[in-house]
Amino acid sequence: MARLREETRVKERALNDKLAKIHKSVAASPFMDAVGGTGGPGTGRSWRMTR
């Protein structure tokens, strides 16, 4: 059981690293700059505030 938990932690860490790279590439894209970084109509929030 301990081995399974450790395997899960390792795979979860790798997945989190991949997701962080994707998030970084999307957040830094020219598209997000063009959009203006808003959270959407009526939210009053910027996507930059949620980083």
N, C-alpha and C positions, 0 to 999 in steps of 0.2 A: 504494500500500500504506500509506503514512504517513497518507493521508486516512482510510482505513478504520479504522486504529488510533485516530485522534483521534475519529472518529464513535463508535466503540465505547466509548471512555473517557467521552465526554459522556453517552451513553445509560446507561452503567453508573452514573455518578455520580447521574443523575436517578432511576434505579431505587433506588439505595441510599438516597437522600433520602426517597423514598416509603415504602420499607420501614421506615426509622427512625421515620417519623411513625406508621405502623401499630403498630410495636412500642411506641412511647410511649403510644399511646392504649389498647392492651391492658394494658400494665403499670400504667397509672393507673386502670383501670376498677374500679368497685365490686365486680365479680365476683372479681377477684384479691384484693381486701381480704377478701371473705367466705371465700374458699378458705383464706386464711391464709398464702399464699405458699410452700407447700411444693413441693418438687421431685417429690413422689410417694412412695408407700410404699417404705420401705427405702433411699431414696437418701441420706438424711442431709444433703440440700442444700436450700437455699432458692432460689427463682427470683431473689430479690433479690441473691444472691451472684454471679449470672452476668451481671449488667449490665455 
